[in-house]
Amino acid sequence: MIVADTHLVAQLILKLDQTETAQAVYRSDPEWVMPELWRHEFLNVLANYLRFDRAPPDRLALAWQNANTLFADSARQPDWLLALKLAGEHNTSAYDAQYLALAQTLSLPLVTEDRKLRQAAPGLSLSMHDFLERTPP
């Protein structure tokens, strides 16, 4: 089980530059948890694709449905006060701190391609490549 952020979900669902790596992470460990916030963030990612004409609306609607089907039971409630504490300790947004709080509370790695977040909280986060290197095939 891992904590996955919206960057990882987007890579898996939208067929982007690191989709193959995200698929390898999913094959290695398909049990992803994330704060409910992921849906709001993913919807915003899709809205940005729509706004900047990167994908047709029907493809984005399908991506929304696929993500919600795949991760229907993945949402977990973070410890809000821990998220606040971690936001201050790691100088991150409260949004990012919710992922960190889940990682810390559940003793799971946060797998993210957000370099700034990984640098802020290296003890709680890993890149996809680092996760795959640490996980036996």
Secondary structure, DSSP 8 states (H G I E B T S, - for coil): -EEE-HHHHHHHHHT-TTHHHHHHHHHH---EEEETHHHHHHHHHHHHHHHTTSS-HHHHHHHHHHHHHHTTT-EE---HHHHHHHHHHHT--HHHHHHHHHHHHHT--EE---HHHHHH-TTTEE-HHHHHHHS--
